[in-house]
Amino acid sequence: QVHLVESGGGLVQAGGSLRLSCAASGRALNSYIMGWFRLAPGKEREFVANIRSSGATYYADFVKGRFTISRDNAKNTVTLQMNSLKPEDTAVYYCVAKIQTSGPYNYWGQGTQVTVSS
């Protein structure tokens, strides 16, 4: 069983930065696709970014150029560097993992709150 724990959320002013981290335990995730989703009040859950075992990255259009996802397989962690934050980035951010390229994410963290004030 894989256990994901996020950290690094908080309150920041618009234009600021935050760095989210996700620590995985239970098994080595170097062959897994790791990523981030977010859920804002009154909105649907949405994909933010993911990174494959090869290091290839994919981003939602609304974060391109502002967010950067990275992974450290030796430490079993994935990080989301968020720059130029906007109030509309306010949401609970969830770390996710899956082994298959297609299909749903198998594992989800509990989430970390990110609040961007205007």
Buried (B, 14 or more C-beta within 10 A) or exposed (E): EBEBBBBBBEEBEEEBEBEBBBBBEEBEBEEBBBBBBBBBEEEEEEBBBBBBBEEEBBBBEEBEEBBBBBBEBEEBBBBBBBBEBBEEBBBBBBBBBBBEEEEEBEBBBEBBEBBBEE
